[in-house]
Structure formats: C-alpha cells, structure tokens
Amino acid sequence: MVARNVVNGYIYKEGADFQRDWICSPQISAMIPLAIVPVAERDRLAWSKRTRRMVFVKSGTDESALRARWSEWPVKLRRVLEDSCDALAKEGTGDIVPLTLRCLDAHGINLGGRKDILCALLHEIDNYIRALRATTMIKAARNLPIDVFGDGWGHVSHLGGRARFWPSVNASALNDLYAETQFLVNANPNFSSGLHERVLWGFAAKCCVVSDDNTFSRNNLAHLPSYHGVEWNDEALADQMGEIYSDPSDYDDQLEPALDYVHRHHDPVAAFSVIIELAETVQGGHRLRNYTRAFGQFD
C-alpha cells in the first residue's frame, strides 16, 4: 500500500541505498543530518579534573550465543551466515551488504526477489558483527580500570581484569556521565558513511573519543587532537588502548576543534530545517495532485 504521508529519513547513506535498491517502498526518501544539542554540562569540570578516565556506554551481547542459533537455519543459508561473518570479522568497520551479496553469489544462491530472506540474513549478520566488535573492544580494554555501563557483559566480566561493569544508565543521565569522562570509547554500527551519535555527543561534552575507524572518520576526524581512531580487529588493539589510557597528555586546550566540528556539521536548527523542508515536500505532493493523478495507475 502506498503511504503518501510518510518520508523515509536516513542519517547514514547505507540505509538510504538499501531502501532504494532492495526495500523499494513507494515513499519519498532523503538524507537528514544528525542533530546534536549543545551539552550544558561540558564545562562543569575541566578535562584534567574529570573523575572517570575511560568510559564505554553500551549494552553487550555474547556473539557466540547469537551464532549458536544458526544451527536452526537451512544448511546453505547457514553457510552464508558463517562465511559472511568470518569474512567481515577480518574487515574494517563498514557496510555489510556488498560482502553478504557476494557470499550468496559464491554459494550459488539467487534469492529471486525474496527480500524477506535477505533481510533475515542481514539482521543476523548485523547483530553478530556489532556484538563481536563491541566484545573485541571491551576485551582489549578489560585489563584497564575502564568503566563499562550496560547490561549483557557477563561473557566478558567473568574473564577477570580491572574493568568495572555497571548497570545500564538512563539516557537522561548520559550528559552528566560524559561531563565526568576523559576518554569515551565507542564501537560503531555497520556503516562507513558517517559517525555514531556517541562520538558526536562525546565531542559535544568535551571528551576525547576512542573509536573504531570507518571511512568517514579516517577522512574527516584524523586532524582532531581529541579523536583516537583504532582498527577494531587489530591484534595490537589491547596495546593501543593501554597507550591511550596511560597517555600523560593534557587535553584541556585541545578540545575546541572537535567541539567546533559538531557545531558546524550537526547544528540542530539546520537539521530540523531539513526535516521541515521534507514535510513541505509531502504536503506539496498533495497540492500537485492534479499533475500526478494521471500516473495513479502505478500506485
């Protein structure tokens, strides 16, 4: 059914591309910027006086438990899941769709328009790789006194180490938490065209940010002194995390470039202006009904 009053707004290009190439729902789709509201708490403590050295805020998932569920899948599709995830585990952070499609082709599977099967495969692969990436990041830092906020980390906490695991916090408390933090750790979703909001909120709160790199961050953040990009599957990741944690540098005077980046590229007024323009586009479509009525047979 055509939903004429719906607009698909995408923050990351990968989502818009998947809508265009696979979902193909008959609505207007457009890119919208990610809005970051200024963090009032950011100047409560100077960076050098903050009480939490390194913080990771994310719920955990045991990726091996996710993988165990694949035993219920048909053999050929299970092999696609396994081979796709094994290959993606060796790749940097980015879009999982192209590799999954290549894996289907390598196994001689043509889905013939079965978007439901493709979406089911991608759902499993997406969850697995995101869980694996986050687990890898935390395992690399578990011998540091890092504060991890989020449920579901039993598969790491039982290994021991100096990491401290705390329950999930309400989103309304995040700005206060970030304002106490020097290094905010991030693990990205499976995209390469933009930044996770946790990176931007960290910058807005005058934190240093430690994150797995993707194409966008390599191209746009490398010049920021308060950004530390890593490769999530690098064998030296634990050493890199330790070096960042132990770095004696004082960042009090090095945080403004990242804060300015957020203000220039993620201004909330500009973001909502784009959304209003999209709403006007839909409304304008109704006013143009006389011009478009002749094409109604394609609904």
C-alpha positions as CSV (number, residue, x, y, z in Angstrom):
1,M,0.0,0.0,0.0
2,V,1.2,3.5,-0.8
3,A,1.8,5.6,2.3
4,R,1.7,9.1,0.8
5,N,2.2,10.9,4.1
6,V,5.5,9.0,5.0
7,V,9.0,10.2,4.3
8,N,12.0,7.9,4.9
9,G,14.7,10.0,6.5
10,Y,18.1,8.4,6.7
11,I,21.1,9.6,8.7
12,Y,23.5,7.1,7.0
13,K,23.8,6.6,3.3
14,E,23.9,2.8,3.6
15,G,20.3,2.9,4.9
16,A,19.1,5.1,2.0
17,D,20.9,2.8,-0.5
18,F,19.3,-0.3,0.9
19,Q,15.9,1.4,0.7
20,R,16.5,2.4,-2.9
21,D,18.0,-1.0,-4.1
22,W,16.1,-3.6,-2.0
23,I,13.2,-2.4,0.1
24,C,11.8,-0.1,-2.6
25,S,8.9,1.1,-0.6
26,P,6.9,3.7,-2.5
27,Q,7.6,6.8,-0.4
28,I,9.9,9.8,-0.7
29,S,13.3,9.0,0.8
30,A,16.0,11.6,1.7
31,M,19.1,12.1,3.8
32,I,18.8,14.1,7.0
33,P,21.6,15.4,9.2
34,L,22.2,14.1,12.7
35,A,21.3,16.9,15.2
36,I,23.4,17.3,18.4
37,V,22.1,19.7,21.0
38,P,24.8,21.6,23.0
39,V,25.8,19.9,26.2
40,A,25.4,22.4,29.0
41,E,27.3,20.2,31.5
42,R,30.5,20.2,29.3
43,D,32.3,23.0,31.3
44,R,31.4,21.8,34.7
45,L,34.8,20.1,35.1
46,A,37.9,20.9,33.1
47,W,39.1,17.8,31.2
48,S,42.1,17.4,33.5
49,K,39.9,17.4,36.6
50,R,37.4,14.8,35.4
51,T,36.9,11.8,37.7
52,R,36.4,9.0,35.1
53,R,39.4,8.2,33.0
54,M,37.8,5.9,30.4
55,V,34.1,5.0,29.9
56,F,32.2,2.7,27.5
57,V,28.4,3.0,27.3
58,K,26.8,0.1,25.5
59,S,24.8,-3.0,26.3
60,G,26.7,-6.2,25.5
61,T,25.7,-9.4,23.6
62,D,27.5,-12.7,23.6
63,E,28.2,-13.2,19.9
64,S,28.8,-16.9,20.3
65,A,25.2,-17.3,21.6
66,L,24.0,-15.5,18.5
67,R,26.0,-17.8,16.3
68,A,24.7,-20.9,18.1
69,R,21.2,-20.0,16.9
70,W,22.2,-20.5,13.3
71,S,22.0,-24.3,13.8
72,E,18.3,-23.9,13.2
73,W,18.8,-22.4,9.7
74,P,18.8,-24.4,6.4
75,V,22.3,-25.6,5.7
76,K,23.0,-23.4,2.6
77,L,21.8,-20.3,4.3
78,R,23.7,-21.2,7.5
79,R,26.9,-21.4,5.4
80,V,26.2,-17.9,4.0
81,L,25.8,-16.6,7.6
82,E,29.0,-18.3,8.7
83,D,31.1,-17.3,5.7
84,S,29.9,-13.7,5.6
85,C,30.6,-13.2,9.3
86,D,34.0,-14.9,9.1
87,A,35.0,-12.6,6.2
88,L,33.5,-9.5,7.9
89,A,35.5,-10.2,11.1
90,K,38.6,-9.6,9.1
91,E,37.4,-6.3,7.6
92,G,37.3,-2.8,8.9
93,T,34.0,-1.2,10.0
94,G,31.7,-0.6,7.1
95,D,28.7,-1.7,5.1
96,I,27.9,-5.5,5.4
97,V,25.5,-5.7,2.4
98,P,28.0,-5.9,-0.5
99,L,30.0,-8.7,1.1
100,T,26.8,-10.6,2.0
101,L,25.6,-10.4,-1.6
102,R,29.0,-11.7,-2.8
103,C,28.8,-14.6,-0.4
104,L,25.3,-15.5,-1.6
105,D,26.6,-15.5,-5.2
106,A,29.6,-17.6,-4.2
107,H,27.2,-20.2,-2.8
108,G,25.2,-20.2,-6.0
109,I,22.1,-18.7,-4.3
110,N,19.9,-16.3,-6.2
111,L,17.2,-15.0,-3.9
112,G,15.0,-14.1,-6.8
113,G,13.4,-11.1,-5.2
114,R,13.0,-12.7,-1.8
115,K,13.7,-9.6,0.2
116,D,12.5,-11.3,3.4
117,I,15.3,-13.8,3.3
118,L,17.9,-11.2,2.5
119,C,16.7,-9.0,5.4
120,A,16.7,-12.0,7.7
121,L,20.3,-12.8,6.8
122,L,21.4,-9.2,7.2
123,H,19.7,-9.0,10.5
124,E,21.7,-11.9,11.9
125,I,24.9,-10.8,10.3
126,D,24.5,-7.2,11.5
127,N,23.8,-8.3,15.1
128,Y,26.7,-10.7,15.1
129,I,29.3,-8.3,13.8
130,R,28.2,-5.5,16.0
131,A,28.3,-7.8,19.1
132,L,31.7,-9.1,18.0
133,R,33.1,-5.6,17.5
134,A,31.9,-4.4,20.9
135,T,33.1,-7.5,22.7
136,T,36.5,-7.2,21.0
137,M,36.8,-3.6,22.1
138,I,36.0,-4.4,25.7
139,K,38.2,-7.4,25.8
140,A,41.1,-5.2,24.6
141,A,40.4,-2.8,27.5
142,R,39.4,-5.2,30.2
143,N,42.8,-5.1,32.0
144,L,42.4,-1.3,32.3
145,P,40.2,0.3,35.0
146,I,37.6,1.3,32.4
147,D,34.0,1.9,33.5
148,V,31.6,-0.1,31.3
149,F,27.9,0.9,31.6
150,G,25.4,-1.5,30.1
151,D,23.8,-4.9,30.7
152,G,24.8,-8.1,29.0
153,W,28.5,-8.2,29.6
154,G,28.7,-11.4,31.6
155,H,30.5,-13.1,28.8
156,V,33.4,-10.7,29.4
157,S,33.2,-9.8,33.1
158,H,33.8,-13.4,34.1
159,L,37.2,-13.3,32.4
160,G,38.6,-11.0,35.1
161,G,40.7,-7.9,34.7
162,R,40.4,-4.4,36.0
163,A,37.4,-3.3,34.1
164,R,34.4,-2.2,36.2
165,F,30.9,-3.2,34.9
166,W,27.9,-1.2,35.8
167,P,24.2,-1.5,35.0
168,S,22.7,0.5,32.1
169,V,22.1,4.2,32.7
170,N,19.1,6.2,31.7
171,A,19.7,8.3,28.6
172,S,18.8,11.4,30.5
173,A,21.9,10.8,32.7
174,L,24.4,10.5,29.8
175,N,25.4,14.1,29.6
176,D,26.3,14.2,33.3
177,L,28.3,11.0,32.8
178,Y,30.1,12.3,29.7
179,A,30.9,15.5,31.6
180,E,32.9,13.4,34.1
181,T,34.7,11.4,31.5
182,Q,38.1,12.0,29.8
183,F,38.1,9.2,27.2
184,L,34.8,8.0,25.8
185,V,35.1,4.7,24.0
186,N,32.8,3.9,21.0
187,A,32.1,0.9,18.9
188,N,30.4,1.7,15.6
189,P,27.4,0.1,13.8
190,N,28.0,-1.4,10.4
191,F,28.3,1.8,8.3
192,S,31.2,3.8,6.8
193,S,29.4,7.0,5.7
194,G,29.1,8.8,8.9
195,L,29.6,9.0,12.7
196,H,27.8,7.2,15.5
197,E,26.0,9.7,17.7
198,R,28.1,8.6,20.7
199,V,31.2,10.1,19.0
200,L,29.5,13.4,18.5
201,W,28.0,13.5,21.9
202,G,31.4,12.8,23.3
203,F,32.9,15.7,21.4
204,A,30.0,17.9,22.4
205,A,30.7,17.1,26.1
206,K,34.4,17.9,25.6
207,C,35.6,14.3,25.9
208,C,38.3,12.6,24.0
209,V,36.8,9.9,21.9
210,V,38.3,6.4,21.2
211,S,36.5,4.6,18.4
212,D,36.9,2.0,15.7
213,D,37.6,3.9,12.5
214,N,35.5,3.8,9.3
215,T,36.0,5.5,6.0
216,F,34.2,8.7,7.2
217,S,36.2,9.1,10.4
218,R,39.5,8.5,8.6
219,N,38.7,11.2,6.1
220,N,37.2,13.7,8.5
221,L,38.4,13.3,12.0
222,A,42.1,12.5,11.7
223,H,43.0,16.1,12.2
224,L,41.2,16.4,15.6
225,P,43.6,16.1,18.5
226,S,40.9,14.7,20.8
227,Y,39.9,11.8,18.4
228,H,41.7,8.4,18.6
229,G,40.8,6.1,15.8
230,V,41.7,2.4,16.0
231,E,41.1,-0.7,13.9
232,W,38.8,-2.9,15.9
233,N,40.3,-6.2,14.8
234,D,44.0,-5.2,15.0
235,E,46.0,-7.7,17.0
236,A,47.7,-4.8,18.8
237,L,44.4,-3.2,19.9
238,A,45.0,-4.0,23.6
239,D,48.4,-2.3,23.5
240,Q,46.8,0.7,21.7
241,M,44.1,1.0,24.3
242,G,46.7,0.8,27.1
243,E,48.8,3.5,25.5
244,I,45.8,5.8,25.1
245,Y,44.8,5.2,28.8
246,S,48.3,5.9,30.1
247,D,49.0,8.9,27.9
248,P,50.0,11.8,30.2
249,S,48.9,14.5,27.7
250,D,46.7,17.3,29.0
251,Y,43.8,17.9,26.6
252,D,42.3,20.9,28.3
253,D,43.4,23.1,25.4
254,Q,42.9,20.6,22.6
255,L,39.1,20.0,22.7
256,E,37.8,23.0,20.8
257,P,38.4,21.7,17.3
258,A,36.1,18.7,17.9
259,L,33.5,20.9,19.6
260,D,33.6,23.3,16.6
261,Y,33.2,20.3,14.3
262,V,30.0,19.3,16.0
263,H,28.7,22.9,15.9
264,R,29.4,23.3,12.2
265,H,28.1,19.9,10.9
266,H,25.4,18.9,13.3
267,D,23.6,22.1,14.2
268,P,20.1,21.1,15.5
269,V,18.4,24.2,13.8
270,A,19.8,23.2,10.4
271,A,18.8,19.6,10.9
272,F,15.2,20.4,11.8
273,S,15.1,22.8,8.8
274,V,15.8,19.8,6.6
275,I,13.0,17.8,8.2
276,I,10.6,20.7,7.8
277,E,11.5,21.0,4.1
278,L,10.8,17.3,3.7
279,A,7.4,17.7,5.3
280,E,6.7,20.5,2.9
281,T,7.7,18.2,0.1
282,V,5.0,15.7,1.1
283,Q,2.4,18.5,1.5
284,G,3.4,19.9,-1.9
285,G,2.8,16.5,-3.4
286,H,-0.9,16.8,-2.4
287,R,-1.1,20.2,-4.0
288,L,0.4,18.7,-7.2
289,R,-2.3,16.1,-7.3
290,N,-3.8,17.4,-10.5
291,Y,-0.5,16.9,-12.2
292,T,0.2,13.4,-10.7
293,R,-3.3,11.9,-10.9
294,A,-2.6,10.6,-14.4
295,F,0.1,8.4,-13.0
296,G,-2.0,6.9,-10.3
297,Q,-2.2,3.5,-12.1
298,F,1.4,2.9,-11.0
299,D,0.5,3.0,-7.2
